[in-house]
């Protein structure tokens, strides 16, 4: 009984550690979106003075480069470090993320900040991918009964899932849905101040409400009346 309680406590501490790390990484990823106008003014002062809208649009590349780093780093880093212990890999990835995000805050020019954003994105996807495997391993060890594997399964057989049309439909819905969401979310500060006409301080409230809507939709999927990200954004804009 004591051993079981200790194992569950250890599992909860591991999950809490992963949650804290994920929160920190998510915050550094999205912070640029809420500060895009100020970032444009700071890094592109001449362009901001003559054409602020173009300066903000140009600064949006900092978001795209981070996303590109995630896309490039997730498969390559995950595959490269698969042979090493997961907890050490995650500590190393967290340290690299901290370093590159710190460089983002101190780099003096737009070009250097852009490079640091791309580099910060590289370990992002690998961290979440390995973290998801670690969480799954903890939950499986605690709650899933042991069962025999299938020796006949191969990589080719697993990739056969892409012959199913519903898989491609799901991927397309995710790509279009998230693409549309982040297209608006990336410029939320400019939308709040330039389109809605609210004070800049309201941008933080809008970001919080949208995040709350996303969390509610994720935690209560399919529940009638559960607020989604669009609902939160609509209510705030109204």
C-alpha positions in Angstrom: 0.0 0.0 0.0 2.8 2.4 1.0 4.7 1.5 -2.2 1.6 2.2 -4.4 1.0 5.5 -2.7 4.7 6.5 -3.2 4.5 5.5 -6.8 1.4 7.7 -7.4 3.0 10.6 -5.6 6.2 10.3 -7.7 4.0 10.1 -10.9 2.1 13.2 -9.9 5.4 15.1 -9.2 6.7 14.0 -12.7 3.5 15.2 -14.3 3.6 18.5 -12.4 7.2 19.0 -13.6 6.2 18.4 -17.2 3.3 20.8 -16.8 5.5 23.6 -15.4 8.0 23.1 -18.2 5.3 23.0 -20.9 3.7 26.2 -19.4 7.1 28.0 -19.6 7.7 26.9 -23.1 4.2 27.9 -24.2 4.6 31.3 -22.6 7.8 32.1 -24.4 6.3 30.9 -27.7 3.2 33.1 -27.5 4.6 36.2 -25.7 5.7 37.7 -29.0 2.0 37.7 -30.2 0.9 39.9 -27.4 3.8 42.3 -27.8 4.0 42.4 -31.6 3.4 46.2 -32.0 6.0 47.0 -29.3 8.4 44.5 -30.7 8.0 46.1 -34.2 8.7 49.6 -32.7 11.7 48.4 -30.8 13.4 46.3 -33.6 12.2 48.2 -36.6 12.1 51.9 -35.4 12.6 53.5 -38.8 9.9 51.4 -40.6 7.5 51.8 -37.6 7.8 55.5 -37.9 6.9 55.6 -41.6 4.7 52.6 -42.0 3.6 50.9 -38.7 1.4 48.3 -40.4 4.2 47.0 -42.6 6.5 47.0 -39.6 4.1 44.8 -37.6 3.6 42.5 -40.6 7.3 42.2 -41.0 7.8 41.4 -37.3 5.3 38.6 -37.7 8.1 36.7 -39.3 9.4 36.1 -35.7 6.3 33.9 -35.1 6.7 32.1 -38.4 10.4 31.4 -37.9 9.7 29.9 -34.4 7.0 27.7 -36.0 9.5 26.7 -38.7 12.0 25.7 -36.0 9.4 23.5 -34.4 8.6 21.8 -37.7 12.3 21.2 -38.4 13.4 20.2 -34.9 10.5 18.0 -33.8 11.3 15.0 -36.1 15.1 15.5 -36.4 15.9 16.0 -32.8 13.5 13.4 -31.5 15.0 10.8 -33.8 18.5 11.8 -33.0 18.2 11.5 -29.2 15.9 8.5 -29.1 18.8 6.3 -27.7 19.4 8.6 -24.7 17.5 8.6 -21.4 14.3 10.7 -21.7 14.7 12.7 -18.5 18.2 13.8 -19.4 17.2 14.7 -23.0 14.3 16.8 -21.6 16.6 18.6 -19.2 19.0 19.3 -22.0 16.1 20.5 -24.3 14.8 22.8 -21.5 18.3 24.3 -21.0 18.7 24.9 -24.7 15.2 26.5 -24.9 16.1 28.7 -22.0 19.3 29.8 -23.6 17.9 30.7 -27.0 14.9 32.4 -25.5 17.2 34.5 -23.3 19.2 35.4 -26.5 15.9 36.5 -28.1 15.4 39.1 -25.3 18.9 40.6 -25.5 19.7 40.5 -29.3 19.9 44.1 -30.5 18.8 43.7 -34.2 15.8 42.2 -35.9 17.9 39.7 -37.9 19.6 38.4 -34.7 16.3 38.1 -32.9 14.9 36.2 -36.0 17.8 33.7 -35.8 17.3 33.2 -32.1 13.6 32.6 -32.5 14.2 29.9 -35.1 16.8 28.2 -32.9 14.4 28.4 -29.9 11.8 26.6 -31.9 14.1 23.7 -32.8 13.9 21.9 -29.4 10.3 22.9 -28.8 8.6 20.1 -30.7 11.0 17.5 -29.5 10.4 18.5 -25.8 6.6 18.1 -26.2 7.0 14.9 -28.2 9.3 13.3 -25.7 7.2 14.7 -22.8 4.1 13.2 -24.2 5.8 9.8 -24.4 7.0 10.2 -20.8 3.5 11.1 -19.6 2.1 8.1 -21.5 4.7 5.9 -20.0 3.8 7.0 -16.5 0.0 6.6 -17.0 0.4 3.3 -18.7 2.5 2.0 -15.9 -0.1 3.1 -13.4 -3.4 2.3 -15.1 -3.0 0.1 -18.2 -2.8 -3.7 -17.6 0.1 -5.5 -19.3 -0.7 -7.3 -22.5 1.4 -9.0 -25.2 2.6 -7.0 -28.2 2.2 -7.9 -31.9 5.5 -9.1 -33.3 4.1 -9.0 -36.8 3.7 -5.2 -36.8 6.3 -3.3 -38.9 7.0 0.3 -39.7 5.5 -0.2 -43.1 2.3 -1.6 -41.6 2.1 1.3 -39.2 2.5 3.8 -42.0 -0.4 2.1 -43.8 -2.7 4.2 -41.7 -2.2 7.0 -44.3 -4.2 4.9 -46.8 -7.3 5.8 -44.7 -9.0 8.9 -46.1 -10.3 9.9 -42.6 -6.7 10.3 -41.4 -6.0 12.8 -44.2 -9.3 14.6 -43.5 -8.3 14.9 -39.8 -4.9 16.3 -40.6 -6.5 18.8 -43.1 -9.0 19.9 -40.5 -6.3 20.4 -37.9 -4.0 22.3 -40.3 -6.8 24.6 -41.6 -8.3 25.1 -38.1 -5.0 25.8 -36.4 -3.8 27.9 -39.3 -6.9 30.1 -39.2 -6.8 30.4 -35.4 -3.1 31.4 -35.3 -3.5 33.8 -38.2 -5.8 35.9 -36.0 -4.1 35.0 -32.7 -0.7 36.1 -33.9 -2.0 39.7 -34.5 -4.4 39.8 -31.6 -2.7 42.9 -30.1 -3.0 44.9 -33.4 -6.6 43.7 -33.8 -7.5 44.8 -30.2 -6.0 48.3 -30.6 -6.3 49.0 -34.3 -9.6 47.3 -35.2 -11.6 47.2 -32.0 -10.1 50.5 -30.7 -9.5 49.3 -27.2 -6.5 50.2 -25.0 -3.3 48.2 -25.3 -3.8 46.9 -21.8 -6.9 45.0 -23.1 -4.8 42.8 -25.3 -3.6 40.8 -22.3 -7.2 40.3 -21.2 -8.2 39.1 -24.7 -5.3 36.7 -24.8 -6.3 35.3 -21.4 -9.9 34.9 -22.4 -9.0 33.1 -25.7 -6.7 30.8 -23.8 -9.4 30.1 -21.3 -11.8 29.2 -24.2 -9.2 26.9 -25.7 -8.6 25.2 -22.3 -12.3 24.7 -21.7 -12.9 23.2 -25.2 -9.9 20.9 -24.7 -10.9 19.8 -21.2 -14.7 19.3 -22.0 -14.7 18.2 -25.6 -18.2 18.0 -27.1 -19.9 19.3 -24.0 -23.0 21.4 -24.9 -22.2 25.1 -24.4 -18.6 24.5 -23.6 -16.8 27.7 -24.6 -14.3 27.3 -27.5 -11.6 29.7 -28.6 -13.9 31.3 -31.2 -16.6 31.9 -28.6 -14.2 33.6 -26.2 -12.8 35.8 -29.0 -16.2 36.8 -30.2 -17.4 37.7 -26.7 -14.3 39.7 -26.0 -14.5 41.6 -29.3 -18.2 42.3 -28.8 
